Each structure stands twice: as C-alpha cells, then as structure tokens.
Amino acid sequence: MMDIQTIKERIAAVQNKREYLLTLLEQPNLGILRVDVNQALEEMDDLIDEYRRTFGEIGSN
C-alpha cells in the first residue's frame, strides 16, 4: 500500500505530464494523435479530480 506522500508525488507528476500534453495539443501537425492526446487529458483530469475529492488540494497537508 502506498503512503499519502507517495500518492501526492505521483499526482504532482501526472499534473506535470498534463502540462506537456497541453503543449503537444497545440502542435499543428499532430493529426490523428490529437484524439489520443485529448483522451489522455480527459483521463488525467478525472484522476486529478478524484484525488482532490478524496484528499483535498495537491500540496496541502
């Protein structure tokens, strides 16, 4: 079982990767991968929302 600090660190890493996907989405030559990037963003948003409902804001004690 993971402790709360490990979960916080992993959620923070997911948030950082989400930012990268947002910049990737701005690329004009993304083509059909745009669908996959959008899906990944939706799933990350769901994960982050679920975390916040369970534990509160990221970075809080």
Buried (B, 14 or more C-beta within 10 A) or exposed (E): EEEEEEBBEEBEEBBEEBEEBEEBBEEEEBEEEEEEBEEBBEEBEEBBEEBEEEEEEBEEE
